[in-house]
Amino acid sequence: MITKSYLTDRLIHWVSAILLIFMLMNLSTQLHNINWDIKGQLLHRQDAVEAHAEVGLLLIALTIARLLFTWLNKAKLKRMVPRSKKHALMIKGTHIALYVCLIGLAITGLAMINHYEIPLTVLGVELPPEIVAFYDFFPKVHQIHMLLKQAIWWLLGIHIVGVVVARR
């Protein structure tokens, strides 16, 4: 039976999934495929990074809301029954890895916007440029962020293939 709790859980899941895919594809698209001559390079970069950061913060808020909702929900949510202990371990491991990767992306993303070379405004908070930190700290954190981005793509693929195979 489909309950209100189940529908809420699925809604948060799919909105989060759409936001994650949007984020994984949007920043590079905005920076590299949109003509920056229209706004000027500085405003173009500010808009792209700010939109990415704001959607990222929304995604983290939804992820926390979903985890809290699941944890606090008194009604048992309908979940796929694992076929074996190995299958249950794979499901648990993939979900934990997805959440850890998502949190890592958020932490490195916040570190990068706090050490960016141009001024940014995220959710009304003005962040001044950090020129020295940008050339020293930013590249190291950016490299970790990009590794986590690759990892989350792989984890999403594993997650989708796992669901498709388990439902057969």
KOLTORDREN-370728 format. One record per atom (N, C-alpha, C): residue in three letters; x, y, z. Coordinates in steps of 0.2 Angstrom, whole numbers, plus 5000, padded with zeros to 4 digits. Example, Ala and Ser with C-alpha at 12.3 -4.5 7.8 and 13.67 -1.06 7.14 Angstrom:
2
<r res="ala" x="5066" y="4972" z="5039"/>
<r res="ala" x="5062" y="4978" z="5039"/>
<r res="ala" x="5066" y="4984" z="5039"/>
<r res="ser" x="5064" y="4989" z="5035"/>
<r res="ser" x="5068" y="4995" z="5036"/>
<r res="ser" x="5064" y="5000" z="5039"/>
END
This chain:
168
<r res="met" x="5004" y="4994" z="5000"/>
<r res="met" x="5000" y="5000" z="5000"/>
<r res="met" x="5004" y="5006" z="5000"/>
<r res="ile" x="5003" y="5011" z="4996"/>
<r res="ile" x="5007" y="5017" z="4995"/>
<r res="ile" x="5004" y="5022" z="5001"/>
<r res="thr" x="5008" y="5024" z="5005"/>
<r res="thr" x="5006" y="5029" z="5010"/>
<r res="thr" x="5009" y="5036" z="5009"/>
<r res="lys" x="5006" y="5041" z="5013"/>
<r res="lys" x="5009" y="5047" z="5012"/>
<r res="lys" x="5016" y="5048" z="5014"/>
<r res="ser" x="5018" y="5044" z="5019"/>
<r res="ser" x="5026" y="5044" z="5020"/>
<r res="ser" x="5030" y="5041" z="5015"/>
<r res="tyr" x="5027" y="5036" z="5011"/>
<r res="tyr" x="5031" y="5033" z="5006"/>
<r res="tyr" x="5031" y="5038" z="5000"/>
<r res="leu" x="5026" y="5042" z="4998"/>
<r res="leu" x="5026" y="5047" z="4993"/>
<r res="leu" x="5030" y="5052" z="4995"/>
<r res="thr" x="5031" y="5054" z="5001"/>
<r res="thr" x="5035" y="5060" z="5003"/>
<r res="thr" x="5042" y="5058" z="5002"/>
<r res="asp" x="5044" y="5052" z="5004"/>
<r res="asp" x="5051" y="5049" z="5004"/>
<r res="asp" x="5053" y="5049" z="4996"/>
<r res="arg" x="5048" y="5046" z="4992"/>
<r res="arg" x="5050" y="5046" z="4985"/>
<r res="arg" x="5051" y="5053" z="4982"/>
<r res="leu" x="5046" y="5057" z="4984"/>
<r res="leu" x="5047" y="5064" z="4981"/>
<r res="leu" x="5053" y="5067" z="4983"/>
<r res="ile" x="5055" y="5067" z="4989"/>
<r res="ile" x="5062" y="5070" z="4991"/>
<r res="ile" x="5068" y="5066" z="4987"/>
<r res="his" x="5067" y="5060" z="4986"/>
<r res="his" x="5072" y="5056" z="4983"/>
<r res="his" x="5073" y="5058" z="4975"/>
<r res="trp" x="5067" y="5059" z="4972"/>
<r res="trp" x="5068" y="5061" z="4965"/>
<r res="trp" x="5069" y="5068" z="4964"/>
<r res="val" x="5067" y="5072" z="4968"/>
<r res="val" x="5069" y="5079" z="4968"/>
<r res="val" x="5077" y="5080" z="4969"/>
<r res="ser" x="5079" y="5076" z="4974"/>
<r res="ser" x="5086" y="5076" z="4975"/>
<r res="ser" x="5090" y="5073" z="4969"/>
<r res="ala" x="5088" y="5068" z="4966"/>
<r res="ala" x="5091" y="5065" z="4960"/>
<r res="ala" x="5091" y="5070" z="4955"/>
<r res="ile" x="5086" y="5073" z="4953"/>
<r res="ile" x="5086" y="5078" z="4948"/>
<r res="ile" x="5091" y="5084" z="4949"/>
<r res="leu" x="5091" y="5086" z="4955"/>
<r res="leu" x="5095" y="5092" z="4957"/>
<r res="leu" x="5103" y="5090" z="4957"/>
<r res="leu" x="5104" y="5083" z="4959"/>
<r res="leu" x="5111" y="5081" z="4958"/>
<r res="leu" x="5113" y="5081" z="4951"/>
<r res="ile" x="5109" y="5078" z="4947"/>
<r res="ile" x="5111" y="5077" z="4939"/>
<r res="ile" x="5112" y="5084" z="4937"/>
<r res="phe" x="5107" y="5089" z="4938"/>
<r res="phe" x="5108" y="5096" z="4936"/>
<r res="phe" x="5114" y="5099" z="4938"/>
<r res="met" x="5116" y="5098" z="4945"/>
<r res="met" x="5122" y="5101" z="4947"/>
<r res="met" x="5129" y="5098" z="4944"/>
<r res="leu" x="5128" y="5091" z="4943"/>
<r res="leu" x="5134" y="5088" z="4939"/>
<r res="leu" x="5135" y="5090" z="4932"/>
<r res="met" x="5130" y="5092" z="4929"/>
<r res="met" x="5130" y="5094" z="4922"/>
<r res="met" x="5130" y="5102" z="4921"/>
<r res="asn" x="5128" y="5106" z="4926"/>
<r res="asn" x="5126" y="5113" z="4925"/>
<r res="asn" x="5132" y="5117" z="4925"/>
<r res="leu" x="5137" y="5117" z="4930"/>
<r res="leu" x="5142" y="5122" z="4931"/>
<r res="leu" x="5147" y="5122" z="4925"/>
<r res="ser" x="5149" y="5116" z="4923"/>
<r res="ser" x="5153" y="5116" z="4917"/>
<r res="ser" x="5150" y="5118" z="4911"/>
<r res="thr" x="5143" y="5117" z="4910"/>
<r res="thr" x="5140" y="5119" z="4904"/>
<r res="thr" x="5139" y="5127" z="4904"/>
<r res="gln" x="5138" y="5130" z="4910"/>
<r res="gln" x="5137" y="5137" z="4911"/>
<r res="gln" x="5144" y="5140" z="4909"/>
<r res="leu" x="5149" y="5137" z="4912"/>
<r res="leu" x="5156" y="5141" z="4911"/>
<r res="leu" x="5158" y="5140" z="4904"/>
<r res="his" x="5157" y="5134" z="4901"/>
<r res="his" x="5161" y="5133" z="4895"/>
<r res="his" x="5157" y="5133" z="4889"/>
<r res="asn" x="5150" y="5132" z="4889"/>
<r res="asn" x="5146" y="5132" z="4883"/>
<r res="asn" x="5142" y="5138" z="4882"/>
<r res="ile" x="5141" y="5143" z="4887"/>
<r res="ile" x="5138" y="5149" z="4886"/>
<r res="ile" x="5142" y="5155" z="4885"/>
<r res="asn" x="5141" y="5159" z="4880"/>
<r res="asn" x="5145" y="5164" z="4878"/>
<r res="asn" x="5146" y="5169" z="4884"/>
<r res="trp" x="5152" y="5170" z="4887"/>
<r res="trp" x="5152" y="5175" z="4892"/>
<r res="trp" x="5153" y="5182" z="4890"/>
<r res="asp" x="5153" y="5183" z="4884"/>
<r res="asp" x="5154" y="5190" z="4881"/>
<r res="asp" x="5147" y="5194" z="4883"/>
<r res="ile" x="5142" y="5190" z="4883"/>
<r res="ile" x="5135" y="5193" z="4885"/>
<r res="ile" x="5135" y="5197" z="4891"/>
<r res="lys" x="5138" y="5194" z="4897"/>
<r res="lys" x="5137" y="5197" z="4903"/>
<r res="lys" x="5144" y="5200" z="4905"/>
<r res="gly" x="5149" y="5198" z="4902"/>
<r res="gly" x="5156" y="5199" z="4904"/>
<r res="gly" x="5159" y="5193" z="4908"/>
<r res="gln" x="5165" y="5192" z="4908"/>
<r res="gln" x="5168" y="5186" z="4911"/>
<r res="gln" x="5167" y="5186" z="4918"/>
<r res="leu" x="5168" y="5191" z="4922"/>
<r res="leu" x="5167" y="5191" z="4929"/>
<r res="leu" x="5160" y="5189" z="4931"/>
<r res="leu" x="5155" y="5193" z="4929"/>
<r res="leu" x="5148" y="5191" z="4930"/>
<r res="leu" x="5146" y="5185" z="4928"/>
<r res="his" x="5148" y="5182" z="4922"/>
<r res="his" x="5147" y="5176" z="4920"/>
<r res="his" x="5149" y="5170" z="4925"/>
<r res="arg" x="5155" y="5171" z="4927"/>
<r res="arg" x="5158" y="5166" z="4932"/>
<r res="arg" x="5154" y="5166" z="4939"/>
<r res="gln" x="5153" y="5173" z="4941"/>
<r res="gln" x="5149" y="5173" z="4947"/>
<r res="gln" x="5142" y="5170" z="4947"/>
<r res="asp" x="5139" y="5171" z="4942"/>
<r res="asp" x="5132" y="5168" z="4941"/>
<r res="asp" x="5132" y="5161" z="4941"/>
<r res="ala" x="5137" y="5158" z="4937"/>
<r res="ala" x="5138" y="5150" z="4937"/>
<r res="ala" x="5139" y="5147" z="4943"/>
<r res="val" x="5144" y="5150" z="4947"/>
<r res="val" x="5147" y="5147" z="4953"/>
<r res="val" x="5141" y="5148" z="4958"/>
<r res="glu" x="5138" y="5154" z="4959"/>
<r res="glu" x="5133" y="5155" z="4963"/>
<r res="glu" x="5127" y="5151" z="4963"/>
<r res="ala" x="5125" y="5150" z="4956"/>
<r res="ala" x="5119" y="5145" z="4955"/>
<r res="ala" x="5121" y="5138" z="4957"/>
<r res="his" x="5127" y="5136" z="4956"/>
<r res="his" x="5129" y="5129" z="4957"/>
<r res="his" x="5129" y="5128" z="4965"/>
<r res="ala" x="5132" y="5133" z="4969"/>
<r res="ala" x="5132" y="5133" z="4976"/>
<r res="ala" x="5125" y="5133" z="4979"/>
<r res="glu" x="5121" y="5137" z="4976"/>
<r res="glu" x="5114" y="5137" z="4979"/>
<r res="glu" x="5110" y="5131" z="4978"/>
<r res="val" x="5111" y="5128" z="4972"/>
<r res="val" x="5107" y="5121" z="4971"/>
<r res="val" x="5111" y="5116" z="4976"/>
<r res="gly" x="5117" y="5117" z="4976"/>
<r res="gly" x="5121" y="5112" z="4981"/>
<r res="gly" x="5118" y="5112" z="4988"/>
<r res="leu" x="5118" y="5118" z="4991"/>
<r res="leu" x="5115" y="5119" z="4997"/>
<r res="leu" x="5108" y="5116" z="4998"/>
<r res="leu" x="5104" y="5117" z="4993"/>
<r res="leu" x="5097" y="5115" z="4993"/>
<r res="leu" x="5097" y="5107" z="4993"/>
<r res="leu" x="5102" y="5104" z="4989"/>
<r res="leu" x="5102" y="5097" z="4989"/>
<r res="leu" x="5105" y="5094" z="4995"/>
<r res="ile" x="5109" y="5097" z="4999"/>
<r res="ile" x="5111" y="5095" z="5005"/>
<r res="ile" x="5106" y="5096" z="5010"/>
<r res="ala" x="5102" y="5101" z="5010"/>
<r res="ala" x="5096" y="5102" z="5015"/>
<r res="ala" x="5091" y="5096" z="5013"/>
<r res="leu" x="5089" y="5095" z="5007"/>
<r res="leu" x="5085" y="5089" z="5005"/>
<r res="leu" x="5087" y="5082" z="5008"/>
<r res="thr" x="5094" y="5081" z="5007"/>
<r res="thr" x="5097" y="5075" z="5009"/>
<r res="thr" x="5096" y="5074" z="5017"/>
<r res="ile" x="5098" y="5079" z="5020"/>
<r res="ile" x="5097" y="5079" z="5028"/>
<r res="ile" x="5090" y="5078" z="5029"/>
<r res="ala" x="5085" y="5082" z="5026"/>
<r res="ala" x="5078" y="5081" z="5027"/>
<r res="ala" x="5076" y="5074" z="5026"/>
<r res="arg" x="5078" y="5071" z="5021"/>
<r res="arg" x="5076" y="5064" z="5019"/>
<r res="arg" x="5079" y="5059" z="5024"/>
<r res="leu" x="5085" y="5060" z="5026"/>
<r res="leu" x="5088" y="5056" z="5032"/>
<r res="leu" x="5084" y="5056" z="5038"/>
<r res="leu" x="5082" y="5062" z="5040"/>
<r res="leu" x="5079" y="5064" z="5046"/>
<r res="leu" x="5072" y="5061" z="5045"/>
<r res="phe" x="5068" y="5062" z="5040"/>
<r res="phe" x="5062" y="5059" z="5039"/>
<r res="phe" x="5062" y="5052" z="5039"/>
<r res="thr" x="5066" y="5048" z="5036"/>
<r res="thr" x="5067" y="5041" z="5037"/>
<r res="thr" x="5068" y="5039" z="5044"/>
<r res="trp" x="5072" y="5042" z="5047"/>
<r res="trp" x="5074" y="5041" z="5054"/>
<r res="trp" x="5068" y="5042" z="5059"/>
<r res="leu" x="5065" y="5047" z="5058"/>
<r res="leu" x="5059" y="5049" z="5063"/>
<r res="leu" x="5053" y="5046" z="5061"/>
<r res="asn" x="5052" y="5044" z="5055"/>
<r res="asn" x="5045" y="5041" z="5053"/>
<r res="asn" x="5043" y="5035" z="5056"/>
<r res="lys" x="5038" y="5035" z="5059"/>
<r res="lys" x="5035" y="5030" z="5063"/>
<r res="lys" x="5033" y="5024" z="5059"/>
<r res="ala" x="5030" y="5026" z="5053"/>
<r res="ala" x="5028" y="5021" z="5048"/>
<r res="ala" x="5033" y="5018" z="5044"/>
<r res="lys" x="5034" y="5011" z="5044"/>
<r res="lys" x="5039" y="5008" z="5040"/>
<r res="lys" x="5038" y="5009" z="5033"/>
<r res="leu" x="5044" y="5012" z="5030"/>
<r res="leu" x="5043" y="5014" z="5023"/>
<r res="leu" x="5045" y="5007" z="5019"/>
<r res="lys" x="5041" y="5006" z="5013"/>
<r res="lys" x="5042" y="5001" z="5009"/>
<r res="lys" x="5048" y="5001" z="5005"/>
<r res="arg" x="5053" y="4996" z="5006"/>
<r res="arg" x="5059" y="4996" z="5003"/>
<r res="arg" x="5060" y="4989" z="5000"/>
<r res="met" x="5064" y="4989" z="4995"/>
<r res="met" x="5066" y="4983" z="4991"/>
<r res="met" x="5069" y="4978" z="4996"/>
<r res="val" x="5067" y="4971" z="4996"/>
<r res="val" x="5069" y="4966" z="5001"/>
<r res="val" x="5076" y="4963" z="4997"/>
<r res="pro" x="5081" y="4964" z="5001"/>
<r res="pro" x="5087" y="4961" z="4998"/>
<r res="pro" x="5087" y="4953" z="4997"/>
<r res="arg" x="5090" y="4951" z="4992"/>
<r res="arg" x="5090" y="4944" z="4990"/>
<r res="arg" x="5094" y="4939" z="4994"/>
<r res="ser" x="5099" y="4943" z="4997"/>
<r res="ser" x="5104" y="4939" z="5001"/>
<r res="ser" x="5108" y="4944" z="5006"/>
<r res="lys" x="5112" y="4941" z="5010"/>
<r res="lys" x="5116" y="4946" z="5014"/>
<r res="lys" x="5121" y="4950" z="5010"/>
<r res="lys" x="5124" y="4947" z="5005"/>
<r res="lys" x="5128" y="4950" z="5001"/>
<r res="lys" x="5125" y="4956" z="4997"/>
<r res="his" x="5119" y="4955" z="4995"/>
<r res="his" x="5115" y="4960" z="4992"/>
<r res="his" x="5113" y="4965" z="4996"/>
<r res="ala" x="5111" y="4964" z="5002"/>
<r res="ala" x="5110" y="4969" z="5008"/>
<r res="ala" x="5116" y="4973" z="5009"/>
<r res="leu" x="5122" y="4970" z="5009"/>
<r res="leu" x="5128" y="4973" z="5010"/>
<r res="leu" x="5130" y="4978" z="5005"/>
<r res="met" x="5128" y="4976" z="4999"/>
<r res="met" x="5130" y="4980" z="4993"/>
<r res="met" x="5125" y="4986" z="4993"/>
<r res="ile" x="5119" y="4985" z="4994"/>
<r res="ile" x="5114" y="4991" z="4995"/>
<r res="ile" x="5116" y="4996" z="5000"/>
<r res="lys" x="5118" y="4993" z="5006"/>
<r res="lys" x="5120" y="4998" z="5011"/>
<r res="lys" x="5126" y="5001" z="5010"/>
<r res="gly" x="5131" y="4997" z="5007"/>
<r res="gly" x="5138" y="5000" z="5005"/>
<r res="gly" x="5137" y="5006" z="5000"/>
<r res="thr" x="5133" y="5005" z="4995"/>
<r res="thr" x="5132" y="5009" z="4989"/>
<r res="thr" x="5128" y="5016" z="4992"/>
<r res="his" x="5123" y="5015" z="4996"/>
<r res="his" x="5120" y="5021" z="4999"/>
<r res="his" x="5125" y="5025" z="5004"/>
<r res="ile" x="5128" y="5021" z="5008"/>
<r res="ile" x="5133" y="5025" z="5012"/>
<r res="ile" x="5138" y="5029" z="5008"/>
<r res="ala" x="5141" y="5025" z="5003"/>
<r res="ala" x="5146" y="5029" z="4998"/>
<r res="ala" x="5143" y="5035" z="4995"/>
<r res="leu" x="5137" y="5034" z="4993"/>
<r res="leu" x="5133" y="5040" z="4990"/>
<r res="leu" x="5133" y="5046" z="4994"/>
<r res="tyr" x="5131" y="5044" z="5001"/>
<r res="tyr" x="5130" y="5050" z="5006"/>
<r res="tyr" x="5136" y="5053" z="5007"/>
<r res="val" x="5142" y="5049" z="5008"/>
<r res="val" x="5148" y="5051" z="5010"/>
<r res="val" x="5151" y="5055" z="5004"/>
<r res="cys" x="5150" y="5053" z="4998"/>
<r res="cys" x="5152" y="5057" z="4993"/>
<r res="cys" x="5149" y="5063" z="4992"/>
<r res="leu" x="5142" y="5063" z="4993"/>
<r res="leu" x="5138" y="5069" z="4993"/>
<r res="leu" x="5140" y="5075" z="4998"/>
<r res="ile" x="5142" y="5072" z="5004"/>
<r res="ile" x="5144" y="5076" z="5009"/>
<r res="ile" x="5151" y="5079" z="5008"/>
<r res="gly" x="5155" y="5075" z="5005"/>
<r res="gly" x="5162" y="5077" z="5003"/>
<r res="gly" x="5162" y="5082" z="4998"/>
<r res="leu" x="5157" y="5082" z="4993"/>
<r res="leu" x="5156" y="5087" z="4988"/>
<r res="leu" x="5154" y="5093" z="4991"/>
<r res="ala" x="5149" y="5093" z="4996"/>
<r res="ala" x="5147" y="5099" z="4999"/>
<r res="ala" x="5153" y="5102" z="5003"/>
<r res="ile" x="5156" y="5099" z="5006"/>
<r res="ile" x="5162" y="5102" z="5010"/>
<r res="ile" x="5167" y="5105" z="5006"/>
<r res="thr" x="5169" y="5101" z="5001"/>
<r res="thr" x="5174" y="5104" z="4996"/>
<r res="thr" x="5171" y="5110" z="4992"/>
<r res="gly" x="5165" y="5109" z="4991"/>
<r res="gly" x="5162" y="5115" z="4987"/>
<r res="gly" x="5162" y="5121" z="4991"/>
<r res="leu" x="5160" y="5120" z="4998"/>
<r res="leu" x="5160" y="5126" z="5002"/>
<r res="leu" x="5167" y="5129" z="5003"/>
<r res="ala" x="5172" y="5125" z="5004"/>
<r res="ala" x="5179" y="5127" z="5005"/>
<r res="ala" x="5181" y="5131" z="4998"/>
<r res="met" x="5179" y="5128" z="4993"/>
<r res="met" x="5181" y="5132" z="4986"/>
<r res="met" x="5178" y="5139" z="4986"/>
<r res="ile" x="5171" y="5139" z="4987"/>
<r res="ile" x="5168" y="5146" z="4987"/>
<r res="ile" x="5170" y="5151" z="4992"/>
<r res="asn" x="5173" y="5148" z="4998"/>
<r res="asn" x="5176" y="5153" z="5003"/>
<r res="asn" x="5183" y="5155" z="5001"/>
<r res="his" x="5186" y="5152" z="4996"/>
<r res="his" x="5193" y="5153" z="4994"/>
<r res="his" x="5193" y="5155" z="4986"/>
<r res="tyr" x="5188" y="5158" z="4984"/>
<r res="tyr" x="5187" y="5159" z="4976"/>
<r res="tyr" x="5191" y="5166" z="4975"/>
<r res="glu" x="5193" y="5167" z="4969"/>
<r res="glu" x="5197" y="5173" z="4967"/>
<r res="glu" x="5192" y="5179" z="4965"/>
<r res="ile" x="5186" y="5178" z="4964"/>
<r res="ile" x="5181" y="5183" z="4963"/>
<r res="ile" x="5176" y="5184" z="4968"/>
<r res="pro" x="5173" y="5189" z="4969"/>
<r res="pro" x="5168" y="5190" z="4974"/>
<r res="pro" x="5162" y="5186" z="4972"/>
<r res="leu" x="5159" y="5183" z="4977"/>
<r res="leu" x="5152" y="5179" z="4976"/>
<r res="leu" x="5147" y="5181" z="4981"/>
<r res="thr" x="5141" y="5180" z="4980"/>
<r res="thr" x="5135" y="5181" z="4984"/>
<r res="thr" x="5131" y="5175" z="4984"/>
<r res="val" x="5131" y="5171" z="4990"/>
<r res="val" x="5128" y="5165" z="4990"/>
<r res="val" x="5122" y="5165" z="4995"/>
<r res="leu" x="5116" y="5165" z="4994"/>
<r res="leu" x="5110" y="5165" z="4998"/>
<r res="leu" x="5111" y="5172" z="5002"/>
<r res="gly" x="5113" y="5177" z="4999"/>
<r res="gly" x="5113" y="5184" z="5002"/>
<r res="gly" x="5119" y="5185" z="5006"/>
<r res="val" x="5124" y="5180" z="5006"/>
<r res="val" x="5130" y="5181" z="5010"/>
<r res="val" x="5135" y="5183" z="5005"/>
<r res="glu" x="5138" y="5189" z="5006"/>
<r res="glu" x="5144" y="5191" z="5002"/>
<r res="glu" x="5150" y="5188" z="5004"/>
<r res="leu" x="5154" y="5185" z="4999"/>
<r res="leu" x="5160" y="5182" z="5000"/>
<r res="leu" x="5165" y="5186" z="4997"/>
<r res="pro" x="5170" y="5189" z="5000"/>
<r res="pro" x="5175" y="5193" z="4997"/>
<r res="pro" x="5180" y="5188" z="4993"/>
<r res="pro" x="5184" y="5191" z="4988"/>
<r res="pro" x="5189" y="5186" z="4985"/>
<r res="pro" x="5195" y="5185" z="4989"/>
<r res="glu" x="5197" y="5179" z="4988"/>
<r res="glu" x="5203" y="5177" z="4992"/>
<r res="glu" x="5209" y="5175" z="4987"/>
<r res="ile" x="5212" y="5180" z="4984"/>
<r res="ile" x="5217" y="5179" z="4979"/>
<r res="ile" x="5223" y="5174" z="4981"/>
<r res="val" x="5226" y="5175" z="4987"/>
<r res="val" x="5231" y="5171" z="4989"/>
<r res="val" x="5229" y="5164" z="4990"/>
<r res="ala" x="5224" y="5163" z="4993"/>
<r res="ala" x="5221" y="5156" z="4995"/>
<r res="ala" x="5219" y="5153" z="4988"/>
<r res="phe" x="5216" y="5157" z="4984"/>
<r res="phe" x="5214" y="5154" z="4977"/>
<r res="phe" x="5220" y="5150" z="4974"/>
<r res="tyr" x="5226" y="5153" z="4974"/>
<r res="tyr" x="5231" y="5150" z="4970"/>
<r res="tyr" x="5235" y="5145" z="4974"/>
<r res="asp" x="5234" y="5145" z="4981"/>
<r res="asp" x="5237" y="5140" z="4985"/>
<r res="asp" x="5232" y="5134" z="4987"/>
<r res="phe" x="5227" y="5136" z="4990"/>
<r res="phe" x="5222" y="5131" z="4993"/>
<r res="phe" x="5217" y="5128" z="4988"/>
<r res="phe" x="5214" y="5133" z="4984"/>
<r res="phe" x="5209" y="5131" z="4979"/>
<r res="phe" x="5211" y="5125" z="4975"/>
<r res="pro" x="5216" y="5125" z="4972"/>
<r res="pro" x="5218" y="5119" z="4967"/>
<r res="pro" x="5218" y="5113" z="4970"/>
<r res="lys" x="5220" y="5112" z="4976"/>
<r res="lys" x="5220" y="5106" z="4980"/>
<r res="lys" x="5213" y="5103" z="4981"/>
<r res="val" x="5209" y="5108" z="4984"/>
<r res="val" x="5202" y="5106" z="4986"/>
<r res="val" x="5198" y="5105" z="4979"/>
<r res="his" x="5200" y="5108" z="4974"/>
<r res="his" x="5196" y="5107" z="4967"/>
<r res="his" x="5198" y="5100" z="4965"/>
<r res="gln" x="5204" y="5098" z="4966"/>
<r res="gln" x="5206" y="5091" z="4963"/>
<r res="gln" x="5202" y="5086" z="4967"/>
<r res="ile" x="5201" y="5087" z="4973"/>
<r res="ile" x="5197" y="5082" z="4978"/>
<r res="ile" x="5190" y="5082" z="4975"/>
<r res="his" x="5187" y="5088" z="4974"/>
<r res="his" x="5180" y="5089" z="4972"/>
<r res="his" x="5179" y="5086" z="4965"/>
<r res="met" x="5184" y="5086" z="4961"/>
<r res="met" x="5183" y="5083" z="4954"/>
<r res="met" x="5183" y="5075" z="4955"/>
<r res="leu" x="5188" y="5073" z="4959"/>
<r res="leu" x="5188" y="5066" z="4961"/>
<r res="leu" x="5181" y="5063" z="4964"/>
<r res="leu" x="5178" y="5067" z="4968"/>
<r res="leu" x="5172" y="5065" z="4971"/>
<r res="leu" x="5166" y="5066" z="4966"/>
<r res="lys" x="5167" y="5070" z="4961"/>
<r res="lys" x="5162" y="5071" z="4956"/>
<r res="lys" x="5162" y="5064" z="4952"/>
<r res="gln" x="5168" y="5062" z="4950"/>
<r res="gln" x="5169" y="5056" z="4946"/>
<r res="gln" x="5166" y="5050" z="4950"/>
<r res="ala" x="5168" y="5050" z="4956"/>
<r res="ala" x="5165" y="5044" z="4961"/>
<r res="ala" x="5158" y="5044" z="4961"/>
<r res="ile" x="5155" y="5050" z="4962"/>
<r res="ile" x="5147" y="5050" z="4962"/>
<r res="ile" x="5144" y="5048" z="4956"/>
<r res="trp" x="5147" y="5050" z="4950"/>
<r res="trp" x="5145" y="5047" z="4943"/>
<r res="trp" x="5145" y="5039" z="4943"/>
<r res="trp" x="5150" y="5036" z="4946"/>
<r res="trp" x="5151" y="5029" z="4946"/>
<r res="trp" x="5146" y="5026" z="4951"/>
<r res="leu" x="5145" y="5029" z="4956"/>
<r res="leu" x="5140" y="5027" z="4961"/>
<r res="leu" x="5133" y="5027" z="4959"/>
<r res="leu" x="5131" y="5033" z="4955"/>
<r res="leu" x="5125" y="5033" z="4953"/>
<r res="leu" x="5123" y="5028" z="4947"/>
<r res="gly" x="5129" y="5026" z="4943"/>
<r res="gly" x="5128" y="5021" z="4939"/>
<r res="gly" x="5127" y="5014" z="4942"/>
<r res="ile" x="5131" y="5013" z="4947"/>
<r res="ile" x="5130" y="5007" z="4951"/>
<r res="ile" x="5123" y="5006" z="4954"/>
<r res="his" x="5121" y="5012" z="4957"/>
<r res="his" x="5114" y="5012" z="4960"/>
<r res="his" x="5109" y="5010" z="4955"/>
<r res="ile" x="5109" y="5014" z="4949"/>
<r res="ile" x="5104" y="5013" z="4944"/>
<r res="ile" x="5104" y="5005" z="4941"/>
<r res="val" x="5110" y="5003" z="4940"/>
<r res="val" x="5111" y="4996" z="4937"/>
<r res="val" x="5108" y="4991" z="4943"/>
<r res="gly" x="5110" y="4992" z="4949"/>
<r res="gly" x="5108" y="4988" z="4955"/>
<r res="gly" x="5100" y="4988" z="4955"/>
<r res="val" x="5097" y="4994" z="4955"/>
<r res="val" x="5090" y="4994" z="4955"/>
<r res="val" x="5086" y="4990" z="4949"/>
<r res="val" x="5089" y="4991" z="4943"/>
<r res="val" x="5086" y="4988" z="4937"/>
<r res="val" x="5087" y="4980" z="4938"/>
<r res="val" x="5093" y="4978" z="4940"/>
<r res="val" x="5094" y="4971" z="4941"/>
<r res="val" x="5090" y="4968" z="4946"/>
<r res="ala" x="5089" y="4971" z="4952"/>
<r res="ala" x="5085" y="4969" z="4957"/>
<r res="ala" x="5078" y="4968" z="4956"/>
<r res="arg" x="5076" y="4973" z="4952"/>
<r res="arg" x="5068" y="4973" z="4950"/>
<r res="arg" x="5066" y="4968" z="4945"/>
<r res="arg" x="5071" y="4964" z="4941"/>
<r res="arg" x="5070" y="4960" z="4936"/>
<r res="arg" x="5067" y="4953" z="4939"/>
END
